[in-house]
């Protein structure tokens, strides 16, 4: 993954049905570190980068891009191994992914974006802010990884050889199981959302990438100790907001409260009766909260 950055930018011209019909914004591609990377861009103003979680894609921000782009220039990207970005056989280790994010910002000339990261994307956003604080203006962590050891049992089992391959096979229907666990409220698991995530997660290389990400960061005991970073929040000088759902079954809400204890400067917002994806289930409240945070 750590290769010289070579950049090629171009429009997708309606590359996917999903981006044309579901998402607000222009679908584009740029090559970063040899990886052809898909992203959606919309709006004008100070830049905001939306970083999705494991097994997700830009689709996770479908209810947020347009409202946020009324005041900001929003970039939502598919991380390597996800969505419509390439899925090469890379290490997918945390350091390489942080390097990739920095390269993405440099390649598009995005200066000091606010980072909004969900789940795995939150962990990557936090690690990017810690490694390169001069390139991040604000940090918003949504049901974020890297703030505690506890994690859903399915991810712990997926870290094991053979069992991980079985759990992530199409015959098990892992995408649907993940969505039902993430939302709780099954009305949010729409056929449209399920079909799009299945399409991306069944493309060549997607399962391999997901398993590498899991096994790099999670063991059968939970999140590996080197990726529990809540005590390092006090190192950050930029504004930080942590948002969480009270009924999160992937990463428990106590991670947010633990982070607040580690650094009392950190703002916390907890969404009642909400699971792992508050930016979708409680999108109006989430968008208002985010715009207020970005405008401070």
C-alpha positions in Angstrom: 0.0 0.0 0.0 2.8 2.4 0.8 3.6 3.3 -2.8 4.5 6.6 -4.5 1.4 8.6 -5.1 0.3 8.8 -8.7 -2.9 10.8 -9.3 -5.4 10.5 -12.2 -8.7 12.1 -11.7 -11.8 11.7 -13.9 -15.5 11.5 -13.9 -17.3 8.2 -13.7 -20.1 9.4 -16.1 -22.7 7.5 -14.1 -20.4 4.6 -13.4 -22.9 3.0 -11.1 -26.7 2.9 -11.0 -26.5 3.6 -7.2 -24.6 6.9 -7.5 -27.0 8.2 -10.1 -30.2 7.3 -8.3 -29.5 7.4 -4.6 -26.7 9.8 -3.8 -26.6 13.5 -4.2 -23.4 14.7 -5.9 -21.0 13.9 -8.7 -19.4 10.5 -8.9 -15.6 10.7 -9.6 -12.5 8.6 -9.6 -8.9 9.4 -8.6 -5.9 7.0 -8.4 -4.1 7.2 -5.1 -1.1 5.0 -4.4 -2.0 2.9 -7.4 -5.5 2.3 -6.2 -8.4 3.6 -8.4 -10.6 5.2 -5.8 -14.3 6.2 -6.1 -15.7 9.2 -4.4 -18.7 11.5 -4.5 -18.3 15.3 -4.3 -20.9 17.9 -3.7 -21.3 21.6 -2.7 -18.9 24.4 -2.0 -17.2 25.9 1.1 -14.9 24.5 3.7 -14.1 20.8 3.0 -15.6 17.9 4.8 -14.5 14.3 4.3 -16.9 11.4 5.1 -15.2 8.1 5.9 -17.4 5.0 6.0 -17.0 1.8 8.1 -16.1 -1.8 7.4 -18.2 -3.5 4.7 -19.8 -0.2 3.8 -19.4 2.4 1.0 -20.5 6.0 0.2 -24.1 4.7 0.3 -23.9 5.0 4.1 -23.9 8.8 3.7 -26.9 8.9 1.4 -29.0 11.0 3.8 -26.1 13.3 4.8 -24.3 14.5 1.7 -26.9 16.8 0.4 -27.8 18.6 3.7 -24.1 19.0 4.6 -23.2 20.2 1.1 -25.5 23.2 1.4 -22.7 24.8 3.5 -19.6 22.8 2.8 -17.8 21.0 0.0 -18.4 17.4 0.9 -16.2 14.5 -0.2 -17.5 10.9 0.5 -15.0 8.2 -0.6 -15.0 4.5 -1.0 -12.0 3.2 0.9 -9.8 0.6 -0.9 -11.4 -2.8 -0.8 -14.9 -1.2 -0.5 -17.7 0.1 -2.7 -16.6 1.0 -6.2 -12.9 1.5 -5.4 -10.4 -1.1 -6.5 -9.9 -4.1 -4.2 -6.2 -5.1 -4.7 -4.4 -7.7 -2.6 -2.9 -5.3 -0.1 -2.1 -5.5 3.6 -4.9 -3.2 4.6 -3.1 -2.4 7.8 -3.9 0.8 9.7 -0.7 2.7 8.9 -1.2 2.1 5.2 -4.8 3.2 5.3 -3.8 6.4 7.1 -1.2 7.0 4.4 -3.9 6.4 1.8 -6.2 9.0 3.4 -3.5 11.6 3.4 -2.7 10.8 -0.2 -6.4 11.2 -1.1 -6.5 14.7 0.4 -3.2 15.7 -1.3 -4.2 14.3 -4.7 -7.4 16.4 -4.8 -6.0 19.5 -3.1 -8.3 19.2 -0.1 -6.8 21.5 2.6 -7.4 20.8 6.3 -10.8 19.0 5.9 -13.1 18.2 8.8 -13.1 14.4 9.1 -16.3 12.6 9.9 -15.7 8.9 10.4 -18.1 6.1 11.1 -17.1 2.9 12.9 -13.8 1.7 11.2 -13.8 5.0 9.4 -13.9 6.8 12.7 -10.9 4.8 13.9 -9.0 5.7 10.7 -10.0 9.4 11.1 -8.8 9.4 14.7 -5.5 7.8 13.7 -5.1 10.3 10.8 -5.7 13.2 13.2 -3.1 11.8 15.6 -0.5 11.2 12.9 -1.1 14.3 10.9 -2.8 16.9 13.1 -1.8 19.8 10.8 -4.0 18.5 8.0 -7.2 18.0 10.0 -9.4 20.9 11.1 -12.1 19.1 13.1 -12.8 15.5 14.0 -16.2 13.9 14.4 -16.3 10.2 15.4 -19.6 8.3 14.9 -19.9 4.9 16.7 -16.2 4.9 16.2 -13.6 2.1 16.4 -10.4 2.6 18.5 -12.1 3.8 21.6 -12.4 0.5 23.5 -11.8 -3.3 23.4 -15.4 -4.5 23.4 -16.7 -5.3 19.9 -19.5 -7.4 18.4 -18.9 -11.1 18.7 -19.3 -11.7 15.0 -16.3 -9.6 14.3 -14.3 -11.5 16.9 -15.2 -14.8 15.3 -14.5 -13.5 11.9 -10.9 -12.8 13.0 -10.4 -16.6 13.2 -9.1 -18.6 10.2 -11.8 -20.7 8.4 -14.6 -19.3 10.5 -14.0 -15.8 9.1 -14.2 -17.1 5.6 -17.4 -19.0 6.3 -19.0 -16.0 8.1 -18.3 -13.6 5.2 -19.4 -16.0 2.4 -22.5 -15.1 0.4 -24.2 -18.3 1.5 -24.4 -16.9 5.1 -25.9 -13.6 4.0 -23.5 -11.6 6.2 -24.5 -8.3 4.7 -28.1 -8.6 5.7 -27.1 -9.9 9.2 -24.8 -6.9 9.6 -27.5 -4.4 8.6 -30.1 -6.0 11.0 -27.5 -5.9 13.8 -26.5 -2.3 13.0 -30.1 -0.8 12.8 -32.2 -2.9 15.2 -35.2 -1.3 13.5 -35.7 -3.5 10.5 -37.6 -0.9 8.5 -34.3 0.8 7.7 -32.9 -2.4 6.0 -34.5 -1.4 2.7 -34.1 -3.6 -0.4 -32.3 -0.7 -2.1 -29.7 -0.4 0.7 -29.3 -4.2 1.0 -28.9 -4.7 -2.7 -26.3 -2.0 -3.1 -24.1 -3.3 -0.2 -24.4 -6.8 -1.4 -23.3 -5.7 -4.9 -20.2 -4.1 -3.5 -19.3 -6.7 -1.0 -19.6 -9.5 -3.5 -17.2 -7.9 -6.0 -13.8 -9.6 -6.4 -11.4 -8.9 -3.6 -14.0 -7.4 -1.2 -14.2 -10.3 1.2 -10.4 -10.7 1.3 -10.0 -7.0 2.1 -12.7 -7.1 4.9 -11.0 -10.1 6.5 -7.6 -8.5 6.4 -9.0 -5.3 8.1 -10.7 -7.4 10.8 -7.6 -9.6 11.4 -5.3 -6.6 11.6 -7.3 -4.9 14.3 -9.4 -7.5 16.1 -8.8 -10.8 17.8 -11.1 -13.3 19.5 -10.6 -11.3 22.7 -11.8 -8.0 21.1 -10.0 -5.0 19.6 -6.2 -5.3 19.8 -4.6 -3.2 22.5 -2.5 -1.1 20.1 -5.8 0.2 18.5 -7.4 1.3 21.8 -6.7 5.0 21.6 -9.1 6.9 23.8 -6.3 8.0 26.1 -4.7 9.8 23.2 -7.6 12.1 22.6 -6.0 14.6 24.9 -3.2 15.0 22.4 -5.5 16.6 19.9 -5.9 20.3 19.7 -8.7 20.4 17.1 -12.4 20.3 18.1 -13.6 16.8 18.6 -17.2 15.5 18.7 -18.2 11.9 19.4 -21.7 10.7 18.4 -23.2 7.4 19.4 -26.4 5.4 19.5 -27.5 4.1 22.9 -28.4 0.7 21.4 -25.3 0.2 19.4 -24.7 -3.6 19.1 -21.4 -3.3 17.2 -19.5 -1.0 19.5 -21.1 -0.2 22.8 -21.9 3.4 23.8 -19.7 3.1 26.9 -16.8 3.7 24.6 -18.1 7.3 24.1 -18.4 7.8 27.9 -14.9 6.4 28.4 -13.5 8.8 25.8 -15.2 11.7 27.6 -13.5 10.6 30.9 -10.1 10.4 29.1 -10.5 14.0 27.7 -13.2 16.1 29.2 -12.8 18.7 26.4 -14.4 16.1 24.0 -18.0 16.8 23.2 -20.4 13.8 23.4 -23.8 13.4 21.8 -25.8 10.2 22.4 -28.8 9.4 20.2 -31.5 7.6 22.2 -33.2 4.5 20.8 -30.6 4.3 18.1 -28.2 1.6 16.9 -24.8 1.7 15.1 -25.8 4.0 12.2 -27.3 7.2 13.7 -26.4 9.2 10.6 -29.0 7.1 8.7 -31.6 6.3 11.4 -31.6 9.8 12.9 -30.4 11.7 9.9 -32.2 15.0 10.5 -30.9 15.2 14.0 -27.5 14.0 12.9 -27.2 16.6 10.1 -28.2 19.5 12.4 -25.7 18.4 15.1 -22.9 18.1 12.5 -23.6 21.5 10.9 -23.6 23.1 14.3 -20.3 21.4 15.1 -18.7 22.5 11.8 -19.8 26.1 12.2 -18.3 26.7 15.7 
